[in-house]
């Protein structure tokens, strides 16, 4: 399965005003409790950590656990006083890491 992230930002963001950020990543989650066709347990493969940074400064950091759904969806509010670069990182088991970058422009 190819990893694909969807990040949604408002079309116009005003300096100093809160705005909503939505982020999801397509990831084939596996709990580690199921067995494969050969009867062996499938290895756990979960998204374990999400981070959003603005110009390298942590805005949101989330630790995810076994009860999280496949393709975890996160929404949060933030505000910015200057334009910059938003970076998003999802990390997980089996060495999984996916990064996305979006420019943050202010009106």
LINMOTA-V173149 format. One record per pair of residues at least 12 apart in sequence whose ideal C-beta (glycine too) atoms are under 10 Angstrom apart, sorted by the first residue. I is the first residue (numbers start at 0). J is the second residue. D is the distance in Angstrom with one decimal. If there is no record, write none. Layout:
# LINMOTA-V173149
I;J;D
I;J;D
This chain:
# LINMOTA-V173149
0;25;7.0
0;26;7.6
0;27;4.5
1;25;7.6
1;27;10.0
2;24;6.5
2;25;6.3
2;26;6.3
2;27;9.1
2;89;8.2
2;95;7.9
2;96;9.3
2;97;4.8
2;99;9.9
3;23;9.1
3;24;7.3
3;25;4.5
3;26;9.1
3;70;9.3
3;97;8.7
3;99;9.8
4;22;6.8
4;23;6.9
4;24;4.6
4;25;7.4
4;26;9.3
4;70;9.9
4;87;6.8
4;88;10.0
4;89;7.3
4;97;6.1
4;98;8.7
4;99;4.8
5;21;7.9
5;22;7.3
5;23;5.1
5;24;7.9
5;25;8.1
5;70;9.3
5;72;8.9
5;99;9.2
6;20;7.3
6;21;7.1
6;22;4.9
6;23;8.1
6;24;9.3
6;51;9.2
6;85;8.0
6;87;6.1
6;99;5.9
6;100;9.4
6;101;5.7
7;19;8.1
7;20;7.4
7;21;4.2
7;22;7.6
7;23;8.9
7;74;8.7
7;101;9.7
8;20;6.1
8;21;8.1
8;22;9.6
8;85;7.7
8;101;6.4
8;102;9.4
8;103;7.5
8;104;9.4
9;21;10.0
9;106;9.6
10;106;9.2
11;104;8.9
11;105;8.8
11;106;4.6
12;77;9.7
12;78;8.8
12;79;7.0
12;82;9.0
12;103;7.0
12;104;7.2
12;105;5.5
12;106;6.3
13;78;9.1
13;79;9.5
13;105;6.7
13;106;5.4
14;78;8.4
14;79;6.9
14;80;5.5
14;81;7.2
14;82;8.5
14;105;4.6
14;106;7.8
15;78;6.0
15;79;7.8
15;80;5.5
15;81;9.8
15;105;8.8
16;78;6.2
16;79;9.0
16;80;9.9
16;105;9.3
16;106;9.5
17;76;4.9
17;77;6.9
17;78;4.7
17;79;9.6
18;76;6.9
18;77;6.7
18;78;6.9
18;79;8.1
18;103;9.5
18;105;9.9
19;74;6.1
19;75;7.4
19;76;5.5
19;77;8.3
20;51;6.8
20;58;8.3
20;59;8.0
20;73;8.3
20;74;7.0
20;75;5.7
20;76;7.5
20;77;6.1
20;85;7.6
20;87;8.8
20;101;9.1
20;103;9.7
21;72;7.3
21;73;7.4
21;74;4.7
21;75;8.4
22;49;7.3
22;51;7.2
22;59;9.2
22;71;8.8
22;72;7.5
22;73;5.2
22;74;7.7
22;75;8.4
22;85;9.7
22;87;5.7
22;89;8.5
22;99;8.1
22;101;9.7
23;70;5.8
23;71;6.7
23;72;4.3
23;73;7.2
23;74;9.2
23;89;9.5
24;46;6.6
24;49;8.2
24;69;9.9
24;70;6.6
24;71;6.6
24;72;8.8
24;73;9.1
24;87;8.5
24;88;9.9
24;89;4.8
24;91;9.3
24;95;9.5
24;97;5.8
24;99;8.5
25;69;8.4
25;70;5.2
25;71;9.9
25;97;9.3
26;44;8.0
26;45;8.2
26;46;5.4
26;69;6.8
26;70;6.2
26;71;7.5
26;89;7.2
26;91;6.9
26;95;7.0
26;97;7.8
27;44;6.8
27;69;7.2
27;70;9.0
27;95;9.8
28;43;9.2
28;44;6.6
28;45;5.6
28;46;7.0
28;63;9.8
28;65;9.4
28;67;7.5
28;68;7.4
28;69;4.1
28;70;7.6
28;71;8.2
28;91;8.6
28;92;9.5
29;41;5.2
29;42;6.9
29;43;6.1
29;44;4.2
29;45;7.3
29;69;9.0
29;92;8.4
29;93;9.0
30;43;6.4
30;44;8.7
30;45;7.4
30;65;6.1
30;66;9.4
30;69;10.0
31;43;3.0
31;44;7.7
31;45;8.1
31;65;8.1
31;92;8.4
32;65;8.9
42;92;7.5
42;93;6.8
43;65;7.9
43;91;9.3
43;92;5.4
43;93;8.2
44;91;6.8
44;92;5.0
44;93;5.0
44;94;9.9
44;95;7.0
45;63;6.9
45;64;8.0
45;65;6.5
45;66;9.8
45;67;6.9
45;69;9.3
45;71;9.1
45;91;5.5
45;92;5.4
45;93;9.1
45;95;8.5
46;61;9.7
46;63;5.6
46;67;6.8
46;68;9.9
46;69;9.0
46;70;8.8
46;71;5.5
46;89;5.3
46;90;7.3
46;91;4.3
46;92;8.3
46;95;6.9
46;96;9.9
46;97;8.7
47;61;9.7
47;62;6.9
47;63;5.6
47;64;8.0
47;65;9.6
47;67;8.9
47;89;8.8
47;90;6.0
47;91;4.9
47;92;6.4
47;95;8.4
48;60;7.4
48;61;7.1
48;62;5.9
48;63;6.8
48;88;7.7
48;89;7.3
48;90;4.4
48;91;7.4
48;95;10.0
48;96;9.3
49;61;4.5
49;62;8.4
49;63;6.7
49;67;9.8
49;71;7.2
49;73;5.9
49;75;9.8
49;87;7.5
49;88;7.2
49;89;5.4
49;90;7.9
49;91;9.7
49;97;10.0
50;86;8.0
50;87;7.4
50;88;4.8
50;89;8.3
50;90;8.0
50;98;9.8
51;73;8.5
51;75;7.5
51;77;7.8
51;85;6.4
51;86;7.2
51;87;5.4
51;88;8.0
51;99;9.8
51;101;9.8
52;83;9.4
52;84;8.5
52;85;7.2
52;86;4.9
52;87;8.1
52;88;7.8
52;100;9.8
53;77;7.6
53;79;6.2
53;81;8.9
53;82;9.7
53;83;5.3
53;84;7.4
53;85;5.7
53;86;8.1
53;103;6.7
54;79;9.4
54;81;8.3
54;82;9.3
54;83;4.1
54;84;5.8
54;85;8.6
54;86;8.6
54;103;8.6
55;83;9.0
55;84;8.5
55;86;7.8
56;83;8.9
58;75;8.0
58;77;5.3
58;78;9.7
58;79;8.8
58;85;7.8
58;86;9.6
58;87;9.9
59;73;7.8
59;75;5.2
59;76;9.5
59;77;7.3
59;87;9.4
60;88;9.7
61;73;6.4
61;75;8.6
61;89;9.8
63;89;9.0
63;90;9.5
63;91;8.2
71;89;7.9
71;91;9.8
73;87;9.4
73;89;9.5
77;103;9.5
79;103;6.0
79;104;9.9
79;105;6.6
80;105;8.2
81;103;8.6
81;105;7.1
82;102;7.6
82;103;5.7
82;104;5.3
82;105;5.1
83;102;8.0
83;103;5.2
83;104;9.1
83;105;9.2
84;100;6.0
84;101;7.5
84;102;6.1
84;103;6.7
85;99;8.7
85;100;7.0
85;101;4.8
85;102;7.6
85;103;5.0
86;98;6.7
86;99;7.4
86;100;5.1
86;101;8.1
87;99;4.6
87;100;7.5
87;101;7.5
88;100;9.8
